[in-house]
Amino acid sequence: MGRHRYYRLLTYPTLFGEFLLIREFGSMKNKKPTGVIKEYFSSVLELENTLNKIYREKIKKGYLT
């Protein structure tokens, strides 16, 4: 406990019919994110499956919704 951290997931459709998932994470003490990961998905189903997996992992690690 005592660590104030965040994990933010952003999704966007692309001009080419794909979907972009941007994952930002870091400490609340810093203004800029510690890390940014960008992933592209060809279908919304693939994106939803990944989002659900990430959500379950982060809840297990103690993140709050």
PDB file of N, H, CA, C and O in Angstrom:
ATOM      1  N   MET A   1       0.830  -1.187   0.000  1.00  0.00           N
ATOM      2  CA  MET A   1       0.000   0.000   0.000  1.00  0.00           C
ATOM      3  C   MET A   1       0.870   1.244   0.000  1.00  0.00           C
ATOM      4  O   MET A   1       2.094   1.153   0.089  1.00  0.00           O
ATOM      5  N   GLY A   2       0.255   2.377  -0.098  1.00  0.00           N
ATOM      6  H   GLY A   2      -0.740   2.451  -0.170  1.00  0.00           H
ATOM      7  CA  GLY A   2       0.977   3.621  -0.043  1.00  0.00           C
ATOM      8  C   GLY A   2       1.450   4.121  -1.398  1.00  0.00           C
ATOM      9  O   GLY A   2       1.818   5.288  -1.531  1.00  0.00           O
ATOM     10  N   ARG A   3       1.445   3.256  -2.406  1.00  0.00           N
ATOM     11  H   ARG A   3       1.145   2.308  -2.298  1.00  0.00           H
ATOM     12  CA  ARG A   3       1.853   3.688  -3.740  1.00  0.00           C
ATOM     13  C   ARG A   3       0.617   4.175  -4.483  1.00  0.00           C
ATOM     14  O   ARG A   3      -0.375   3.454  -4.598  1.00  0.00           O
ATOM     15  N   HIS A   4       0.684   5.374  -4.973  1.00  0.00           N
ATOM     16  H   HIS A   4       1.489   5.959  -4.879  1.00  0.00           H
ATOM     17  CA  HIS A   4      -0.434   5.930  -5.731  1.00  0.00           C
ATOM     18  C   HIS A   4      -0.073   5.864  -7.205  1.00  0.00           C
ATOM     19  O   HIS A   4       0.752   6.634  -7.698  1.00  0.00           O
ATOM     20  N   ARG A   5      -0.700   4.936  -7.889  1.00  0.00           N
ATOM     21  H   ARG A   5      -1.370   4.311  -7.488  1.00  0.00           H
ATOM     22  CA  ARG A   5      -0.392   4.706  -9.289  1.00  0.00           C
ATOM     23  C   ARG A   5      -1.679   4.670 -10.101  1.00  0.00           C
ATOM     24  O   ARG A   5      -2.778   4.560  -9.557  1.00  0.00           O
ATOM     25  N   TYR A   6      -1.518   4.765 -11.395  1.00  0.00           N
ATOM     26  H   TYR A   6      -0.626   4.855 -11.837  1.00  0.00           H
ATOM     27  CA  TYR A   6      -2.691   4.729 -12.262  1.00  0.00           C
ATOM     28  C   TYR A   6      -2.380   3.917 -13.514  1.00  0.00           C
ATOM     29  O   TYR A   6      -1.221   3.694 -13.865  1.00  0.00           O
ATOM     30  N   TYR A   7      -3.440   3.487 -14.172  1.00  0.00           N
ATOM     31  H   TYR A   7      -4.382   3.669 -13.888  1.00  0.00           H
ATOM     32  CA  TYR A   7      -3.355   2.751 -15.422  1.00  0.00           C
ATOM     33  C   TYR A   7      -4.552   3.181 -16.241  1.00  0.00           C
ATOM     34  O   TYR A   7      -5.691   2.955 -15.832  1.00  0.00           O
ATOM     35  N   ARG A   8      -4.319   3.796 -17.388  1.00  0.00           N
ATOM     36  H   ARG A   8      -3.394   3.980 -17.720  1.00  0.00           H
ATOM     37  CA  ARG A   8      -5.411   4.331 -18.197  1.00  0.00           C
ATOM     38  C   ARG A   8      -5.432   3.643 -19.555  1.00  0.00           C
ATOM     39  O   ARG A   8      -4.395   3.480 -20.198  1.00  0.00           O
ATOM     40  N   LEU A   9      -6.624   3.244 -19.981  1.00  0.00           N
ATOM     41  H   LEU A   9      -7.466   3.378 -19.458  1.00  0.00           H
ATOM     42  CA  LEU A   9      -6.812   2.595 -21.274  1.00  0.00           C
ATOM     43  C   LEU A   9      -7.664   3.498 -22.157  1.00  0.00           C
ATOM     44  O   LEU A   9      -8.753   3.919 -21.766  1.00  0.00           O
ATOM     45  N   LEU A  10      -7.160   3.787 -23.347  1.00  0.00           N
ATOM     46  H   LEU A  10      -6.276   3.444 -23.665  1.00  0.00           H
ATOM     47  CA  LEU A  10      -7.884   4.616 -24.311  1.00  0.00           C
ATOM     48  C   LEU A  10      -8.036   3.821 -25.603  1.00  0.00           C
ATOM     49  O   LEU A  10      -7.094   3.152 -26.031  1.00  0.00           O
ATOM     50  N   THR A  11      -9.203   3.884 -26.226  1.00  0.00           N
ATOM     51  H   THR A  11      -9.967   4.427 -25.878  1.00  0.00           H
ATOM     52  CA  THR A  11      -9.419   3.184 -27.494  1.00  0.00           C
ATOM     53  C   THR A  11      -9.897   4.178 -28.546  1.00  0.00           C
ATOM     54  O   THR A  11     -10.669   5.093 -28.259  1.00  0.00           O
ATOM     55  N   TYR A  12      -9.417   3.973 -29.775  1.00  0.00           N
ATOM     56  H   TYR A  12      -8.790   3.229 -30.008  1.00  0.00           H
ATOM     57  CA  TYR A  12      -9.778   4.834 -30.889  1.00  0.00           C
ATOM     58  C   TYR A  12      -9.919   3.991 -32.154  1.00  0.00           C
ATOM     59  O   TYR A  12      -9.143   3.059 -32.360  1.00  0.00           O
ATOM     60  N   PRO A  13     -10.899   4.306 -33.003  1.00  0.00           N
ATOM     61  CA  PRO A  13     -10.921   3.683 -34.332  1.00  0.00           C
ATOM     62  C   PRO A  13      -9.905   4.395 -35.224  1.00  0.00           C
ATOM     63  O   PRO A  13      -9.690   5.599 -35.084  1.00  0.00           O
ATOM     64  N   THR A  14      -9.282   3.656 -36.138  1.00  0.00           N
ATOM     65  H   THR A  14      -9.457   2.678 -36.252  1.00  0.00           H
ATOM     66  CA  THR A  14      -8.332   4.267 -37.062  1.00  0.00           C
ATOM     67  C   THR A  14      -9.013   4.514 -38.410  1.00  0.00           C
ATOM     68  O   THR A  14     -10.130   4.054 -38.645  1.00  0.00           O
ATOM     69  N   LEU A  15      -8.344   5.229 -39.268  1.00  0.00           N
ATOM     70  H   LEU A  15      -7.437   5.604 -39.077  1.00  0.00           H
ATOM     71  CA  LEU A  15      -8.876   5.510 -40.601  1.00  0.00           C
ATOM     72  C   LEU A  15      -8.902   4.271 -41.484  1.00  0.00           C
ATOM     73  O   LEU A  15      -9.564   4.266 -42.523  1.00  0.00           O
ATOM     74  N   PHE A  16      -8.192   3.221 -41.086  1.00  0.00           N
ATOM     75  H   PHE A  16      -7.655   3.225 -40.243  1.00  0.00           H
ATOM     76  CA  PHE A  16      -8.075   2.014 -41.896  1.00  0.00           C
ATOM     77  C   PHE A  16      -8.942   0.868 -41.387  1.00  0.00           C
ATOM     78  O   PHE A  16      -8.739  -0.281 -41.778  1.00  0.00           O
ATOM     79  N   GLY A  17      -9.905   1.166 -40.519  1.00  0.00           N
ATOM     80  H   GLY A  17     -10.070   2.100 -40.200  1.00  0.00           H
ATOM     81  CA  GLY A  17     -10.823   0.144 -40.016  1.00  0.00           C
ATOM     82  C   GLY A  17     -10.276  -0.681 -38.875  1.00  0.00           C
ATOM     83  O   GLY A  17     -10.903  -1.659 -38.467  1.00  0.00           O
ATOM     84  N   GLU A  18      -9.128  -0.312 -38.353  1.00  0.00           N
ATOM     85  H   GLU A  18      -8.619   0.482 -38.685  1.00  0.00           H
ATOM     86  CA  GLU A  18      -8.557  -1.014 -37.206  1.00  0.00           C
ATOM     87  C   GLU A  18      -8.924  -0.257 -35.934  1.00  0.00           C
ATOM     88  O   GLU A  18      -9.595   0.775 -35.973  1.00  0.00           O
ATOM     89  N   PHE A  19      -8.467  -0.795 -34.812  1.00  0.00           N
ATOM     90  H   PHE A  19      -7.922  -1.633 -34.780  1.00  0.00           H
ATOM     91  CA  PHE A  19      -8.717  -0.161 -33.522  1.00  0.00           C
ATOM     92  C   PHE A  19      -7.393   0.002 -32.792  1.00  0.00           C
ATOM     93  O   PHE A  19      -6.567  -0.910 -32.767  1.00  0.00           O
ATOM     94  N   LEU A  20      -7.202   1.170 -32.203  1.00  0.00           N
ATOM     95  H   LEU A  20      -7.873   1.911 -32.224  1.00  0.00           H
ATOM     96  CA  LEU A  20      -5.975   1.481 -31.478  1.00  0.00           C
ATOM     97  C   LEU A  20      -6.257   1.460 -29.986  1.00  0.00           C
ATOM     98  O   LEU A  20      -7.216   2.076 -29.522  1.00  0.00           O
ATOM     99  N   LEU A  21      -5.429   0.757 -29.239  1.00  0.00           N
ATOM    100  H   LEU A  21      -4.650   0.257 -29.616  1.00  0.00           H
ATOM    101  CA  LEU A  21      -5.489   0.737 -27.780  1.00  0.00           C
ATOM    102  C   LEU A  21      -4.227   1.407 -27.263  1.00  0.00           C
ATOM    103  O   LEU A  21      -3.115   0.982 -27.578  1.00  0.00           O
ATOM    104  N   ILE A  22      -4.403   2.459 -26.466  1.00  0.00           N
ATOM    105  H   ILE A  22      -5.306   2.805 -26.210  1.00  0.00           H
ATOM    106  CA  ILE A  22      -3.281   3.147 -25.848  1.00  0.00           C
ATOM    107  C   ILE A  22      -3.352   2.888 -24.352  1.00  0.00           C
ATOM    108  O   ILE A  22      -4.363   3.167 -23.707  1.00  0.00           O
ATOM    109  N   ARG A  23      -2.254   2.346 -23.805  1.00  0.00           N
ATOM    110  H   ARG A  23      -1.433   2.120 -24.329  1.00  0.00           H
ATOM    111  CA  ARG A  23      -2.167   2.085 -22.369  1.00  0.00           C
ATOM    112  C   ARG A  23      -1.160   3.059 -21.766  1.00  0.00           C
ATOM    113  O   ARG A  23       0.008   3.081 -22.153  1.00  0.00           O
ATOM    114  N   GLU A  24      -1.624   3.855 -20.823  1.00  0.00           N
ATOM    115  H   GLU A  24      -2.573   3.837 -20.509  1.00  0.00           H
ATOM    116  CA  GLU A  24      -0.751   4.787 -20.114  1.00  0.00           C
ATOM    117  C   GLU A  24      -0.700   4.363 -18.656  1.00  0.00           C
ATOM    118  O   GLU A  24      -1.723   4.007 -18.071  1.00  0.00           O
ATOM    119  N   PHE A  25       0.493   4.400 -18.069  1.00  0.00           N
ATOM    120  H   PHE A  25       1.324   4.689 -18.544  1.00  0.00           H
ATOM    121  CA  PHE A  25       0.610   4.030 -16.670  1.00  0.00           C
ATOM    122  C   PHE A  25       1.718   4.832 -16.025  1.00  0.00           C
ATOM    123  O   PHE A  25       2.630   5.327 -16.687  1.00  0.00           O
ATOM    124  N   GLY A  26       1.611   4.946 -14.705  1.00  0.00           N
ATOM    125  H   GLY A  26       0.870   4.543 -14.167  1.00  0.00           H
ATOM    126  CA  GLY A  26       2.633   5.679 -13.985  1.00  0.00           C
ATOM    127  C   GLY A  26       2.241   5.969 -12.556  1.00  0.00           C
ATOM    128  O   GLY A  26       1.298   5.392 -12.014  1.00  0.00           O
ATOM    129  N   SER A  27       2.986   6.873 -11.962  1.00  0.00           N
ATOM    130  H   SER A  27       3.752   7.342 -12.402  1.00  0.00           H
ATOM    131  CA  SER A  27       2.778   7.283 -10.582  1.00  0.00           C
ATOM    132  C   SER A  27       2.011   8.596 -10.558  1.00  0.00           C
ATOM    133  O   SER A  27       2.190   9.444 -11.432  1.00  0.00           O
ATOM    134  N   MET A  28       1.167   8.760  -9.569  1.00  0.00           N
ATOM    135  H   MET A  28       1.021   8.071  -8.859  1.00  0.00           H
ATOM    136  CA  MET A  28       0.401  10.000  -9.432  1.00  0.00           C
ATOM    137  C   MET A  28       1.307  11.178  -9.090  1.00  0.00           C
ATOM    138  O   MET A  28       0.901  12.331  -9.237  1.00  0.00           O
ATOM    139  N   LYS A  29       2.533  10.903  -8.636  1.00  0.00           N
ATOM    140  H   LYS A  29       2.864   9.967  -8.517  1.00  0.00           H
ATOM    141  CA  LYS A  29       3.470  11.966  -8.272  1.00  0.00           C
ATOM    142  C   LYS A  29       4.046  12.662  -9.501  1.00  0.00           C
ATOM    143  O   LYS A  29       4.458  13.820  -9.424  1.00  0.00           O
ATOM    144  N   ASN A  30       4.075  11.958 -10.640  1.00  0.00           N
ATOM    145  H   ASN A  30       3.740  11.018 -10.703  1.00  0.00           H
ATOM    146  CA  ASN A  30       4.647  12.511 -11.860  1.00  0.00           C
ATOM    147  C   ASN A  30       3.553  13.037 -12.785  1.00  0.00           C
ATOM    148  O   ASN A  30       2.482  12.437 -12.883  1.00  0.00           O
ATOM    149  N   LYS A  31       3.813  14.146 -13.458  1.00  0.00           N
ATOM    150  H   LYS A  31       4.682  14.633 -13.378  1.00  0.00           H
ATOM    151  CA  LYS A  31       2.828  14.705 -14.387  1.00  0.00           C
ATOM    152  C   LYS A  31       2.742  13.883 -15.665  1.00  0.00           C
ATOM    153  O   LYS A  31       1.655  13.696 -16.212  1.00  0.00           O
ATOM    154  N   LYS A  32       3.886  13.390 -16.144  1.00  0.00           N
ATOM    155  H   LYS A  32       4.768  13.541 -15.699  1.00  0.00           H
ATOM    156  CA  LYS A  32       3.910  12.603 -17.372  1.00  0.00           C
ATOM    157  C   LYS A  32       3.812  11.123 -17.038  1.00  0.00           C
ATOM    158  O   LYS A  32       4.284  10.691 -15.986  1.00  0.00           O
ATOM    159  N   PRO A  33       3.194  10.333 -17.935  1.00  0.00           N
ATOM    160  CA  PRO A  33       3.123   8.897 -17.678  1.00  0.00           C
ATOM    161  C   PRO A  33       4.505   8.254 -17.701  1.00  0.00           C
ATOM    162  O   PRO A  33       5.390   8.684 -18.441  1.00  0.00           O
ATOM    163  N   THR A  34       4.676   7.225 -16.887  1.00  0.00           N
ATOM    164  H   THR A  34       3.956   6.876 -16.287  1.00  0.00           H
ATOM    165  CA  THR A  34       5.923   6.471 -16.864  1.00  0.00           C
ATOM    166  C   THR A  34       6.083   5.693 -18.160  1.00  0.00           C
ATOM    167  O   THR A  34       7.187   5.580 -18.694  1.00  0.00           O
ATOM    168  N   GLY A  35       4.986   5.161 -18.660  1.00  0.00           N
ATOM    169  H   GLY A  35       4.089   5.253 -18.227  1.00  0.00           H
ATOM    170  CA  GLY A  35       5.044   4.371 -19.887  1.00  0.00           C
ATOM    171  C   GLY A  35       3.796   4.516 -20.725  1.00  0.00           C
ATOM    172  O   GLY A  35       2.710   4.781 -20.209  1.00  0.00           O
ATOM    173  N   VAL A  36       3.963   4.341 -22.029  1.00  0.00           N
ATOM    174  H   VAL A  36       4.846   4.126 -22.447  1.00  0.00           H
ATOM    175  CA  VAL A  36       2.855   4.366 -22.980  1.00  0.00           C
ATOM    176  C   VAL A  36       3.062   3.207 -23.943  1.00  0.00           C
ATOM    177  O   VAL A  36       4.135   3.055 -24.527  1.00  0.00           O
ATOM    178  N   ILE A  37       2.022   2.388 -24.103  1.00  0.00           N
ATOM    179  H   ILE A  37       1.150   2.511 -23.628  1.00  0.00           H
ATOM    180  CA  ILE A  37       2.069   1.254 -25.019  1.00  0.00           C
ATOM    181  C   ILE A  37       0.924   1.415 -26.008  1.00  0.00           C
ATOM    182  O   ILE A  37      -0.219   1.634 -25.606  1.00  0.00           O
ATOM    183  N   LYS A  38       1.223   1.306 -27.303  1.00  0.00           N
ATOM    184  H   LYS A  38       2.151   1.128 -27.630  1.00  0.00           H
ATOM    185  CA  LYS A  38       0.196   1.397 -28.348  1.00  0.00           C
ATOM    186  C   LYS A  38       0.085   0.054 -29.047  1.00  0.00           C
ATOM    187  O   LYS A  38       1.087  -0.539 -29.448  1.00  0.00           O
ATOM    188  N   GLU A  39      -1.159  -0.420 -29.188  1.00  0.00           N
ATOM    189  H   GLU A  39      -1.972   0.063 -28.862  1.00  0.00           H
ATOM    190  CA  GLU A  39      -1.414  -1.686 -29.869  1.00  0.00           C
ATOM    191  C   GLU A  39      -2.552  -1.494 -30.854  1.00  0.00           C
ATOM    192  O   GLU A  39      -3.508  -0.768 -30.580  1.00  0.00           O
ATOM    193  N   TYR A  40      -2.445  -2.151 -32.008  1.00  0.00           N
ATOM    194  H   TYR A  40      -1.669  -2.741 -32.231  1.00  0.00           H
ATOM    195  CA  TYR A  40      -3.496  -2.095 -33.028  1.00  0.00           C
ATOM    196  C   TYR A  40      -4.188  -3.445 -33.118  1.00  0.00           C
ATOM    197  O   TYR A  40      -3.555  -4.494 -32.999  1.00  0.00           O
ATOM    198  N   PHE A  41      -5.516  -3.401 -33.334  1.00  0.00           N
ATOM    199  H   PHE A  41      -6.030  -2.549 -33.431  1.00  0.00           H
ATOM    200  CA  PHE A  41      -6.315  -4.615 -33.441  1.00  0.00           C
ATOM    201  C   PHE A  41      -7.155  -4.548 -34.705  1.00  0.00           C
ATOM    202  O   PHE A  41      -7.639  -3.482 -35.086  1.00  0.00           O
ATOM    203  N   SER A  42      -7.324  -5.694 -35.351  1.00  0.00           N
ATOM    204  H   SER A  42      -6.931  -6.560 -35.042  1.00  0.00           H
ATOM    205  CA  SER A  42      -8.069  -5.733 -36.612  1.00  0.00           C
ATOM    206  C   SER A  42      -9.575  -5.825 -36.400  1.00  0.00           C
ATOM    207  O   SER A  42     -10.344  -5.496 -37.304  1.00  0.00           O
ATOM    208  N   SER A  43     -10.011  -6.268 -35.216  1.00  0.00           N
ATOM    209  H   SER A  43      -9.387  -6.534 -34.482  1.00  0.00           H
ATOM    210  CA  SER A  43     -11.454  -6.381 -34.960  1.00  0.00           C
ATOM    211  C   SER A  43     -11.784  -5.873 -33.558  1.00  0.00           C
ATOM    212  O   SER A  43     -10.937  -5.857 -32.665  1.00  0.00           O
ATOM    213  N   VAL A  44     -13.022  -5.463 -33.396  1.00  0.00           N
ATOM    214  H   VAL A  44     -13.710  -5.475 -34.122  1.00  0.00           H
ATOM    215  CA  VAL A  44     -13.463  -4.977 -32.087  1.00  0.00           C
ATOM    216  C   VAL A  44     -13.521  -6.124 -31.083  1.00  0.00           C
ATOM    217  O   VAL A  44     -13.320  -5.902 -29.890  1.00  0.00           O
ATOM    218  N   LEU A  45     -13.788  -7.328 -31.535  1.00  0.00           N
ATOM    219  H   LEU A  45     -13.951  -7.509 -32.505  1.00  0.00           H
ATOM    220  CA  LEU A  45     -13.823  -8.491 -30.642  1.00  0.00           C
ATOM    221  C   LEU A  45     -12.432  -8.764 -30.059  1.00  0.00           C
ATOM    222  O   LEU A  45     -12.303  -9.049 -28.868  1.00  0.00           O
ATOM    223  N   GLU A  46     -11.416  -8.679 -30.879  1.00  0.00           N
ATOM    224  H   GLU A  46     -11.521  -8.448 -31.846  1.00  0.00           H
ATOM    225  CA  GLU A  46     -10.043  -8.856 -30.422  1.00  0.00           C
ATOM    226  C   GLU A  46      -9.673  -7.782 -29.391  1.00  0.00           C
ATOM    227  O   GLU A  46      -9.022  -8.071 -28.388  1.00  0.00           O
ATOM    228  N   LEU A  47     -10.095  -6.553 -29.650  1.00  0.00           N
ATOM    229  H   LEU A  47     -10.624  -6.318 -30.466  1.00  0.00           H
ATOM    230  CA  LEU A  47      -9.853  -5.443 -28.720  1.00  0.00           C
ATOM    231  C   LEU A  47     -10.562  -5.684 -27.391  1.00  0.00           C
ATOM    232  O   LEU A  47      -9.959  -5.509 -26.332  1.00  0.00           O
ATOM    233  N   GLU A  48     -11.829  -6.081 -27.430  1.00  0.00           N
ATOM    234  H   GLU A  48     -12.319  -6.224 -28.290  1.00  0.00           H
ATOM    235  CA  GLU A  48     -12.598  -6.340 -26.203  1.00  0.00           C
ATOM    236  C   GLU A  48     -11.975  -7.454 -25.376  1.00  0.00           C
ATOM    237  O   GLU A  48     -11.917  -7.355 -24.151  1.00  0.00           O
ATOM    238  N   ASN A  49     -11.509  -8.511 -26.027  1.00  0.00           N
ATOM    239  H   ASN A  49     -11.556  -8.592 -27.023  1.00  0.00           H
ATOM    240  CA  ASN A  49     -10.870  -9.618 -25.303  1.00  0.00           C
ATOM    241  C   ASN A  49      -9.616  -9.141 -24.580  1.00  0.00           C
ATOM    242  O   ASN A  49      -9.371  -9.518 -23.434  1.00  0.00           O
ATOM    243  N   THR A  50      -8.830  -8.316 -25.249  1.00  0.00           N
ATOM    244  H   THR A  50      -9.029  -8.009 -26.180  1.00  0.00           H
ATOM    245  CA  THR A  50      -7.615  -7.780 -24.640  1.00  0.00           C
ATOM    246  C   THR A  50      -7.950  -6.858 -23.469  1.00  0.00           C
ATOM    247  O   THR A  50      -7.304  -6.919 -22.423  1.00  0.00           O
ATOM    248  N   LEU A  51      -8.964  -6.002 -23.646  1.00  0.00           N
ATOM    249  H   LEU A  51      -9.489  -5.953 -24.496  1.00  0.00           H
ATOM    250  CA  LEU A  51      -9.368  -5.097 -22.567  1.00  0.00           C
ATOM    251  C   LEU A  51      -9.828  -5.871 -21.340  1.00  0.00           C
ATOM    252  O   LEU A  51      -9.476  -5.515 -20.215  1.00  0.00           O
ATOM    253  N   ASN A  52     -10.610  -6.922 -21.544  1.00  0.00           N
ATOM    254  H   ASN A  52     -10.896  -7.211 -22.458  1.00  0.00           H
ATOM    255  CA  ASN A  52     -11.078  -7.745 -20.425  1.00  0.00           C
ATOM    256  C   ASN A  52      -9.912  -8.418 -19.704  1.00  0.00           C
ATOM    257  O   ASN A  52      -9.894  -8.483 -18.475  1.00  0.00           O
ATOM    258  N   LYS A  53      -8.941  -8.916 -20.466  1.00  0.00           N
ATOM    259  H   LYS A  53      -8.955  -8.863 -21.465  1.00  0.00           H
ATOM    260  CA  LYS A  53      -7.769  -9.559 -19.870  1.00  0.00           C
ATOM    261  C   LYS A  53      -6.967  -8.556 -19.036  1.00  0.00           C
ATOM    262  O   LYS A  53      -6.571  -8.862 -17.911  1.00  0.00           O
ATOM    263  N   ILE A  54      -6.730  -7.374 -19.578  1.00  0.00           N
ATOM    264  H   ILE A  54      -7.052  -7.126 -20.492  1.00  0.00           H
ATOM    265  CA  ILE A  54      -5.988  -6.343 -18.858  1.00  0.00           C
ATOM    266  C   ILE A  54      -6.737  -5.942 -17.589  1.00  0.00           C
ATOM    267  O   ILE A  54      -6.128  -5.790 -16.531  1.00  0.00           O
ATOM    268  N   TYR A  55      -8.043  -5.773 -17.690  1.00  0.00           N
ATOM    269  H   TYR A  55      -8.539  -5.896 -18.550  1.00  0.00           H
ATOM    270  CA  TYR A  55      -8.868  -5.384 -16.545  1.00  0.00           C
ATOM    271  C   TYR A  55      -8.735  -6.408 -15.411  1.00  0.00           C
ATOM    272  O   TYR A  55      -8.527  -6.034 -14.256  1.00  0.00           O
ATOM    273  N   ARG A  56      -8.855  -7.684 -15.739  1.00  0.00           N
ATOM    274  H   ARG A  56      -9.024  -7.988 -16.677  1.00  0.00           H
ATOM    275  CA  ARG A  56      -8.741  -8.734 -14.715  1.00  0.00           C
ATOM    276  C   ARG A  56      -7.353  -8.723 -14.066  1.00  0.00           C
ATOM    277  O   ARG A  56      -7.235  -8.874 -12.850  1.00  0.00           O
ATOM    278  N   GLU A  57      -6.315  -8.546 -14.869  1.00  0.00           N
ATOM    279  H   GLU A  57      -6.411  -8.423 -15.857  1.00  0.00           H
ATOM    280  CA  GLU A  57      -4.945  -8.519 -14.331  1.00  0.00           C
ATOM    281  C   GLU A  57      -4.742  -7.338 -13.381  1.00  0.00           C
ATOM    282  O   GLU A  57      -4.121  -7.488 -12.328  1.00  0.00           O
ATOM    283  N   LYS A  58      -5.253  -6.188 -13.743  1.00  0.00           N
ATOM    284  H   LYS A  58      -5.757  -6.066 -14.598  1.00  0.00           H
ATOM    285  CA  LYS A  58      -5.056  -4.987 -12.924  1.00  0.00           C
ATOM    286  C   LYS A  58      -5.862  -5.053 -11.621  1.00  0.00           C
ATOM    287  O   LYS A  58      -5.397  -4.570 -10.589  1.00  0.00           O
ATOM    288  N   ILE A  59      -7.038  -5.631 -11.651  1.00  0.00           N
ATOM    289  H   ILE A  59      -7.417  -6.024 -12.490  1.00  0.00           H
ATOM    290  CA  ILE A  59      -7.829  -5.803 -10.434  1.00  0.00           C
ATOM    291  C   ILE A  59      -7.088  -6.725  -9.465  1.00  0.00           C
ATOM    292  O   ILE A  59      -7.061  -6.472  -8.261  1.00  0.00           O
ATOM    293  N   LYS A  60      -6.488  -7.794  -9.993  1.00  0.00           N
ATOM    294  H   LYS A  60      -6.510  -8.000 -10.971  1.00  0.00           H
ATOM    295  CA  LYS A  60      -5.714  -8.715  -9.140  1.00  0.00           C
ATOM    296  C   LYS A  60      -4.522  -8.010  -8.497  1.00  0.00           C
ATOM    297  O   LYS A  60      -4.123  -8.357  -7.386  1.00  0.00           O
ATOM    298  N   LYS A  61      -3.957  -7.032  -9.184  1.00  0.00           N
ATOM    299  H   LYS A  61      -4.282  -6.751 -10.087  1.00  0.00           H
ATOM    300  CA  LYS A  61      -2.795  -6.309  -8.653  1.00  0.00           C
ATOM    301  C   LYS A  61      -3.175  -5.190  -7.701  1.00  0.00           C
ATOM    302  O   LYS A  61      -2.301  -4.544  -7.123  1.00  0.00           O
ATOM    303  N   GLY A  62      -4.480  -4.952  -7.531  1.00  0.00           N
ATOM    304  H   GLY A  62      -5.190  -5.477  -8.001  1.00  0.00           H
ATOM    305  CA  GLY A  62      -4.894  -3.962  -6.546  1.00  0.00           C
ATOM    306  C   GLY A  62      -5.375  -2.632  -7.096  1.00  0.00           C
ATOM    307  O   GLY A  62      -5.672  -1.720  -6.325  1.00  0.00           O
ATOM    308  N   TYR A  63      -5.459  -2.504  -8.408  1.00  0.00           N
ATOM    309  H   TYR A  63      -5.218  -3.245  -9.035  1.00  0.00           H
ATOM    310  CA  TYR A  63      -5.997  -1.272  -8.978  1.00  0.00           C
ATOM    311  C   TYR A  63      -7.497  -1.192  -8.699  1.00  0.00           C
ATOM    312  O   TYR A  63      -8.182  -2.213  -8.649  1.00  0.00           O
ATOM    313  N   LEU A  64      -7.991   0.005  -8.520  1.00  0.00           N
ATOM    314  H   LEU A  64      -7.434   0.835  -8.560  1.00  0.00           H
ATOM    315  CA  LEU A  64      -9.406   0.225  -8.280  1.00  0.00           C
ATOM    316  C   LEU A  64     -10.080   0.743  -9.550  1.00  0.00           C
ATOM    317  O   LEU A  64      -9.435   1.367 -10.394  1.00  0.00           O
ATOM    318  N   THR A  65     -11.371   0.482  -9.677  1.00  0.00           N
ATOM    319  H   THR A  65     -11.894  -0.025  -8.992  1.00  0.00           H
ATOM    320  CA  THR A  65     -12.099   0.966 -10.853  1.00  0.00           C
ATOM    321  C   THR A  65     -12.789   2.269 -10.553  1.00  0.00           C
ATOM    322  O   THR A  65     -13.453   2.831 -11.423  1.00  0.00           O
TER     323      THR A  65
END
